[in-house]
Amino acid sequence: MITSAIIPRPLARLPWRLIFMITGIALFGVIVLYSAAGGSPQPWAMKQGSIFLFFLGAAVAISYVSEATIKALIFPAYAAIVIMLIGVEVLGFAAKGAQRWLDIGPIRLQPSEFMKPAIALTLARFYELVPASEIKKWRAIWPALVILGVPAALILVQPDLGTCLMVVFCGLTVMYLAGVPLWVFLAPAGAVAVAAPFVYQMLHGYQKKRVDTFLDPESDPLGTGYHIAQSKIAIGSGGLSGKGFLNGSQSHLDYLPEGHTDFAFASLVEEWGFIGGTILILAFGAVILWGMRVSINARTRFAQLAAAGLTACIFFYSGINLLMVMGLAPVVGVPLPLISYGGSAVMTVMFCLGLLMALERQQRTVSRLD
């Protein structure tokens, strides 16, 4: 927060350290996309920068929304997103073997992106309404599982395994922090482990290949393992300080597929090395730490759980992508927010940050009134 007699008070009270941090990450992403295009702002860098600035403005606007308004809107918003997910199944636009979008005039929406922050807020509101003495009882658990399971199932059949996992992880984080017993999470996990061979048979063909490649990435280096193999080569060839800006041979010679989207981190490390990759990870860590502080300092149960869930969303977004690019997790199509090209991840993360800023503003307002 900046205090100044010159800057208008509403602007001075914005969390400028956070804004500078996420702007720095986004600027790093634009530089990576500029290099991935061979030293050109087209077709990715210029558009990505414009998208970020638009959603940064949206996040700042969201930060002025009161906690009471968020609470009043969250259940209707959740219902609207579920209806849109059903609409995707019936009327959705299909591309690249998946049906994930709704065409609404000039706009093409991907409703599953809205569900990531929405599931955290919905479950936070639900558990705020449940008395503390009831939380460990089954009648307080099954409605939350339904709230979480319905959108997760609708997203999984699109199919979009990466987004489904993100929604499930965010929801389970809120449920665990709300006080739901640990056995509720361990029992299904154990059942899935036992049923793994049967679950594997139910996966789509490309999902089976991703699992096979994760378990044995060297089994098909020119086929299904090509992405991971090239990603590791790009990361390893960067060394300590990288090959230098605009000198990434793996990405510029098209050995690294999707070097501007899912595997943008590999492009980044090839040119900026271990030092550049570490700085980016520390920057994401600082943003996540800020979100955790908002949750810890929250004055209401809703704000505590909502802030934790929204922060978890950002954590899982960046964490899953980094593990995926380094070959430590299956490739599930999760981009690195603010770095990978594409508006969906930018929109989701900036919505999460806007809501976190709104909750943090509420804390400061209450503190001044104490």
BABAFI-88448 format. One record per atom (N, C-alpha, C): x, y, z; residue in one letter. Coordinates in steps of 0.05 Angstrom, whole numbers, plus 5000, padded with zeros to 4 digits. Layout:
XYZA...
This chain:
501749765000M500050005000M501750255000M501150454983I502750694981I501250914995I502551075012T501251305024T502451555012T500751725001S501651964988S499452174988S500252424990A498252644988A497552704960A499152604941I498752664912I496952454899I497552194905I496051974893I493351954906I491151944891P488451904903P488451674922P487051704945R487051504966R486251224956R484051204940P483250934931P485550794916P487050944900L489350824885L491650764904L492150934923A494350894942A493950654959A491450574964R490850344981R490950074967R491550084941L491849824927L494449684936L494449414936P496949274943P499049284921P500449504920W502249554897W504549354895W505449254918R507649054917R506748814901R504248714906L503248494892L502848554862L501748794857I501348874829I503948894813I506049004826F508649014813F509748734808F509248554828M510248284825M508948134802M506348144800I504947994778I505448134751I505848404751T506548544726T509348454717T511148424736G513848324729G513748044717G512147864729I511847594718I510747604690I508647764687A507347784660A509247904639A510848094648L512848214629L514848014621L515747844640F517647624634F516347444613F513747384616G512347214598G512247334570G511747594568V511647724542V514347704528V516547744544I519247714533I519747434522I518847234537V519146954528V517646904502V515247014500L513546974476L514747124452L515947364458Y517347514437Y519547354425Y521147224442S523347054433S522346804419S520246684430A519146434418A518246474389A517446734383A516546804356A518846884339A521346834348G523646904332G524447204333G523647334354G524247624357G522147794345G519647724348S517447874337S515147904357S513948134359P511648164377P509148014367P509147934342Q506947774330Q507747484327Q506047294331P503247324336P502447304366P504447274384W503747214412W504247444432W506647564431A507347744453A505547984455A504948114433M503248354434M500448294445M499348074435K496647994444K496647914473K498647774482Q498847684510Q499047934528Q500648134520G500948374536G498248524538G496848534516S494248674517S492248524534S492248254533I490348094549I491048144579I493648144586F494348184614F493448454624F493948664608L493148934617L490148954621L488548824603F485648824606F484748694632F485948454637F485048314661F486348424687F488548564684L489548714708L487648924716L486549074696G484449264702G481949134714G481248904704A478948754715A479448674744A481948584750A482648504777A482448734796A483448974788V483349204805V480349284810V478749264789A475849324793A474549124812A475248874810I474148664828I475048714856I477448834860S478448884887S476649074903S474949224889Y473149414903Y470449294911Y470049034903V467548894910V467648814939V465548854953S465548794982S465148484986S466048395010E465748115016E462748035017E461048215026A458148155027A457048114999A457948274980T457048234952T457947974941T460547904947I461547644937I459847414948I459247424973K457647214986K454847194973K453647434967A450947434956A450947324927A453147354913L453147274885L454146994880L455546874899I457046634893I455246394886I453046344901F451346114894F450046144867F448846384861P447746414834P449946384812P452346484818A454446464798A455246174793A455346024815Y456045734813Y453945594796Y451345644802A449245524786A449345594757A449945854751A450145944723A452445794708A454745754722I456945624709I456345334704I454945194723V454244914719V452344894695V450445084692I448645084669I450245124643I452245304644M453945334620M455445084613M456444944634L457844684629L456044484616L453444474625I451544294612I451144394583I451044654580G450644764553G452944694534G455344664545V457644584529V457244304518V456044124535E455543854526E453443844504E451544034505V449344024485V449944184460V451044424464L451344614442L454244704438L456144574453G458844684453G460344664427G462444834424F464144834401F466444634405F466944464386A468944264388A471344334371A473744274382A476244324368A478344144380A480144034363K482343864371K481343624389K479043514382G478143274396G476743334423G476243594429A475043664455A472743854450A470743844467Q468444024465Q468344184491Q469644424491R470044574516R468944854515R467944954492W467345234489W464345284482W463445514489L460745604481L461045854463L459845844440D459846074422D457546264429D458246504439I456146704446I456646954430I455546954405G456047174388G458947194381G460147434385P463047464378P464947344399P463847244422I465547144444I465346844445I467646714450R467746424454R468646374483R466846274500L467346244528L468145954534L469945914554Q470545654564Q469645644593Q467145554599P466045584626P467645444647P469145224640S470745084660S472745264674S473745464659E475745654671E474445804694E471845884691F470546034713F470145864738F469945594734M469445414756M471745394776M474245454767K476545424785K476345614809K476045874805P475546044829P472746004841P470745934824A468045914834A467745684854A469145464850I468845234868I470045294895I472145454896A473345534921A471445714937A470345904923L468446094936L465945954945L464845774928T462345634935T462645464960T464745304960L465245124983L465845295009L467245515005A467845695028A465245805040A463445885022R460845995031R459245765044R459245525032F457745305043F458645235072F461345215076Y462345145102Y462145375122Y461845625113E461345835131E458545815143E456645705127L453845675136L453445425153L455345235152V455144995168V456245045196V454644985218P455745015245P458244855249P460144955265A462644815269A462344535280A460244495297S459844235309S458744025288S457944115265E456743945245E458643865223E460943995221I462643965197I463643685193I464243535215K465243265212K463043055208K460643145207K458442955203K457842915173K456842685166W456342615138W454442815124W452542915139R450543095126R451843365119R454243415129A455643665121A457843605100A458243345094I460243265075I459143205048I456943045047W455942965020W454943205003W453743415015P453043634997P455443764984P457643785000A460143894988A461243724966A461043454970L462043274949L460343304924L457743354927V455943394904V456743654890V457043874906I457844134895I460444104879I462243944889L464843914875L464643704852L463143494856G463143274837G461643334811G459443484813V457943544789V459543694767V460743924774P462344064754P464843904745P466043754764A468443594757A467743384737A465443254740A464543054721A463943174694A462643404694L461943534668L464543624653L466543704668I469043794655I470643554645I470543334660L472043094653L471042974627L468442984622V467342864597V467743044573V468843284576Q469143464552Q471043354531Q473343224534P474743174560P476843384565P477243454591D479343644599D480343554626D482143364626L483143244651L484643454668L486243624655G487843824670G486044014686G483944124673T482144304686T480544164708T479743914702C478243754722C479943714747C482443644744L484243614767L484543874783L484744094768M485044354781M482544414799M480144374788V477644424802V477544244827V478143984823V478043794846V480043874867V482543934860F484544004880F483744254895F482744454882C481844704895C479644644915C477644484906G475444424923G476244264948G477944054943L478843894966L480444054986L482044254976T483544424994T481744575013T479544685002V477644835019V476344645039V475544405030M474144215048M476044135070M478544075064Y480443995085Y480844215106Y481244465096L481744685114L479244755130L476844685119A474444735134A474044545158A475644325158G475444135180G474343865174G473943805148V472943545140V475043335147V474243105160P476142905169P477942805146P480442735153L482342645133L481442395118L479942215133W479241965120W477442005095W476042225095V474342285071V476042305046V478542395049F480242425026F481942175021F482742045043L484441815040L482941575030L480441535038A478941305030A478541295000A477541514987P477241504957P479941474943P482041594955A484741574942A485641274943A485141144966G485840864967G484140694948G481640764946A479840614928A480740654899A481640894892V482540944864V485140794859V486840774880A489340624877A488840334871A486840224886V486139944882V484839894855V483240094847A481840074821A483340184798A485940254802A487440384781A487440234754A487739974754P487639834728P485039864714P482839874729F480239914716F479840204707F480840394724V480640674716V482340724691V484640594689Y486340624665Y484840544640Y483340324642Q481840234618Q479640424610Q478740594629M476540784623M477641044611M480241084611L481341334601L481141344570L481241584559H481441614531H484141524521H484341464495G486841364484G489241554489G488841814485Y491042004489Y491742034518Y489741994536Q490342004565Q492041754573Q491341524562K492941284567K495841324559K496241454535K498941504525K500441684544K499041884555R500342074574R501241924599R499641744609V500341594633V502741414626V502641274603D504841094595D507441254592D507141494580T509541654576T510741754602T508941824621F509841914648F511341694662F510341444661L511641224674L514141134661L514341164635D516741084620D517141274597D518141524602P518441724581P520341654559P522241464564E524141404543E523141174525E520741074530S519840844515S519140924486S518441174482D517641264455D518541554451D521241594450P522241874449P521542024424P520841884402L520042024377L517042034373L515541914393G512641914391G511442054414G510141894432T508742024455T510542144475T513142064476G515042174495G516542414484G515942494459Y517442704446Y517342974461Y515043054470H514743314484H516543324509H516243114525I517843104550I520843094545I521542924525A524442904519A525543164510A524143314492Q525143564483Q525143784504Q523143764522S522943954544S525343924563S526043674569K528343624586K530943714573K531143674547I533543754532I533844064533I531544204529A531544494529A532344604557A531144484578I531744574605I534744524612I535644274605G538344204612G540444364596G539744434571S541744584555S542044874563S540144974580G540345244589G542545284609G543245074623G545445094643G544845294665G546845414676L546545604698L545245864690L546345984668S545346254661S543946264634S543646034620G542146024595G543846094571G542646044547K544046094522K543846394514K542246544527G541946824521G539346884506G538447134509F535847224497F535947184467F533947064455L533547014426L535546794416L536746644434N538646444426N537846154433N535246114438G534345854446G533945674422G535945494416S535845334392S533545134392S533045004415Q530944804416Q528244924408Q527545164418S524945284412S525045414384S527245554377H527245694351H527345504327H528545264331L528645074309L526344874310L524344934327D521944774329D522344494338D524544444353Y524844174365Y522944154389Y522544384403L520844384427L517944454419L516144254419P513244314412P511944484433P510044644426E508544804445E510344974462E512545074451G514345234467G513245504475G511045584464H509745844471H507345804489H506445554493T504045504509T504845334534T504145074533D504544894556D507544874564D509344884544F512144844550F513745104549F512445334555A513745594554A515945604575A515645464598F517745474618F520345354608F520145144591A522545024579A523945224561A522345374545S523545584528S524945794545S523645864567L524746074585L527445984597L527545734607V529945644620V532145594600V531445524575E533545484555E535145744551E533645974551E535046224545E535946364570E534646324593W535246474618W536546294639W536646034633G538045854651G536745794678G538245664694F537345594722F536745844737F538246054733I537846304748I535146424740I534546444714G532046554705G529646394715G529846124713G527745954723G527245974752G529445994768T529146024797T527846284804T528646504791I527446764797I524346754792I523546624770L520746604764L519246444785L520446214793I519146054814I518946204840I521046354847L520946514872L518746734870L518446844846A516347054843A513646934847A513146694835F510546554840F510246494870F512446404882G512346354911G511546594927G512646824920A511947074934A508947144931A507847094907V505047144903V503346954920V504146704920I502646504936I502846564966I505246644975L505546725003L503846955011L503547154993W501747374998W498847285001W498047094984G495346994986G494946835012G496946685021M496746545047M496446735070M497846965069R497647165090R494847285091R493647325067V490847425067V489047225081V489446965076S487846765089S488246765120S490846775128I491446755157I490346995172I490447235159N489547475173N486647535169N485147365155A482347415150A480747425176A478647595176R477047625200R474547445200R473847335178T471447175176T472146895166T470546695173R471046425163R470846405133R468946545121F468746545092F471346655079F472346875089A474746995078A477146815081A477346685104Q479546495109Q479546275088Q477246135085L477045915067L477245995038L475946215031A475946315003A478746394995A480146535012A482946625006A484746385003A484446185020A486045935018A485445794992A482945774985G482145634960G483145774935G482946044935L483846194912L486946174909L488346184932T491246164932T492045884922T490545684931A491045404922A490745384892A488845524881C488345524852C490845614837C492045844846I494445944834I496745754838I496945634862F499145444868F498945194850F496545084847F496344844831F496744904801F495845144792Y496345224764Y499345214758Y500945364774S503745384769S505145124775S504444994798G505744754806G505444524787G503044474778I502544254759I504044294733I504044544723N505444594698N508444554701N509644644723L512544614727L513244324729L511744164745L512243884747L511943734721L509943824705M509343704679M511743754660M512644004659V514744074640V517343934647V517843884673M520343764682M520143454682M517843344673G517543054671G516942924698G516043084718L515442974744L512442924748L510842984727A507942934728A507042884699A504842734696P503842694668P503042954655P503242964628V502543194613V499443214612V498343414625V495343434626V494343704615V496043844601G495144084587G494544324605G496144354626V495744584644V497944794637V497245034628P499245234621P500345374646P502645504642L503845664664L502645944664L501046014684P499646274683P501546514680P500746704664L502146954659L504646914642L505446664636I507746614620I506846474594I505346264595S504446124571S502446304556S502546284529Y500646434513Y497846324516Y495846514519G493046434521G491646594542G489246674536G487846854554G486446714577G485846454574S484346314595S485746314622S488346224622A489846214647A490246494659A490746694641V491046964651V488547054665V486247004651M483647084663M483146964690M483646694692T483046554717T484846664740T487446684734V489246774755V488647064763V488047234744M487447514751M484747544766M482847374760F480347364775F480947284804F482647074807C483346984834C484747214849C486647344836L488047564850L486247804856L484347864838G482448074843G480748014867G479847764870L478247694893L479947694918L482447604916L484147614940L484647904949L485048084929M485448364936M482948484950M480548384940A478048474953A477848384982A478648134987L478548025015L480648175032L483048225020E485148365035E484248655042E482848785022R481849055027R479849055050R478148845051Q476148815072Q477548795099Q479748645101Q481248625126Q482248905135Q483349065117R484349325125R482149515133R479849485120T477549655127T476549585155T476449325161V475549245188V477549325209V480249305202S482349385221S482149675228S481449845209R481250135215R478950195233R476850025231L474450075247L474749965275L476649775280D477049665306D478049875326D
